[in-house]
Amino acid sequence: MLQVGPALRVVIHLNEDTASEGDYLHLEILGFLYTKGVSGATVFRGHSGFGSHHRIHTHGEAGTSGEHLPIRVEFIDSTDKVSALLSELKRLVIDGVIEMQECSIVHVATASRHPQAEDTRG
């Protein structure tokens, strides 16, 4: 679980259709982070973009399936946790960029704000 204090934010930039050994790469990375106990991760799909090959890809682009769009996998965790995962992440990311930034966790909320429904059965 995340703790208040220093942390690292990791952003992995990929293409949506980059395949790995068993699945799409962003899904493999998400599963890896989950099994390694990362506190949470999010996958963002971009509408359009370009990478090192300098070819612009756009959602709904004429004559394409639109599958080569940018994907970002982001997570925040402790420096120790990220350091322990970094070599495996580097091995997994066969086509993309891994970015890391120092950040500070200022608040961690885990409790639901929704009141539990009362049992009105008789």
N, C-alpha and C positions, 0 to 999 in steps of 0.2 A: 504494500500500500504506500502511496506517496506520503511524504512527510513535508511539513513546512520547512523551507530552507533552500539551499543551493540544489540545482538540478541541471540536467541537460535536455535540450529539445533536439530531436533527431528528425530530419525530413529526408525522405528518400524519393528522388525524382525518377520516374520510369515512364515507359510507354504502356498503354493499356494492353496491347497485344503481345508484349514480351512474354515468351513462354519459358518455363523452367522444366525440370525433369518430369514433374507430374501434373502441373497445373499452370495457370498464369502466374507470373512472378509475384505480382502484388498480393495475390491470395496466398501463395506459399510464404511470403514474408509475414503476412498477417497471422497465419497459423503458427509460424515460428515464434513470433513475439508472444502470442497467447500461451503456447506451451512453456515458454521460458518465464512466465509470470510477470510480464510487463503490466503495469497498472492500467493501461488502456492505450488503444491506438485507433486512428481514423484514416480511412482511405478517401481521398478527394479526387474526383474526376474533373479534369479541365474541359472547357468548351472548345478551346483551340490553343495552339502553341507550336513551337519548333524547338529542336534540339541541336546537337552538334552537327547534324547533317544539313542544317539550314533549309529544311523543307517544311513549309507551313502546313499543318493539319488542322482542319476545322470540322466541327460537328455538322453533319448534313452537307458536306462538301460534294458537289456534283461529281458523279463517276467513281466515288469511293464508298466503302462501307462505313467509314468514320470510326474504325476500330483502332487506329494508330494515334489515339488522343493521349494527352499527358495525364499521368496519375501521380499523386503524391501520397505517400504513406507517412504519417506523422505520429510521434509518440514523445512523451516526457517521462523521464524517470531519474533515479539517483545516478550520480556519477559512477558509483561502483557497479550498478546494474548495467548501465550503458557500456562501460568498459569491458565487462564480462561478455557482452554480446557482440561487440564491434568486429572482431575477427571473423565470426560466422556471418554477420551481415555483409561484410566485404566479399566473402566467398559467394554468397547468394546473389548479390547484385552484379549480374554479368553484363548488363547494358543499362547504365544510368549513373546517377550521382547521389552520394550520401553527404548530407550537410549536417553540421552540428553546431548548436549555439548554447552558451551558458545562459541560464535563466534562474529565476527564483520562484519557488512555490510560496504563495502568500496565504492561501486558504485551501483546505481540502474538506469538502462536504460529502458525506456518504449516506446520510439519513434521508429517507423519503419525506417530502413535505406534504404528501397526500394523506389525509386521515384514513385510517383503515375503516372499511365499511363495517358497520355493526351488523351482527346476525340478528335479523328481525323474525326469524322463524320461531314459532311458538312455543 
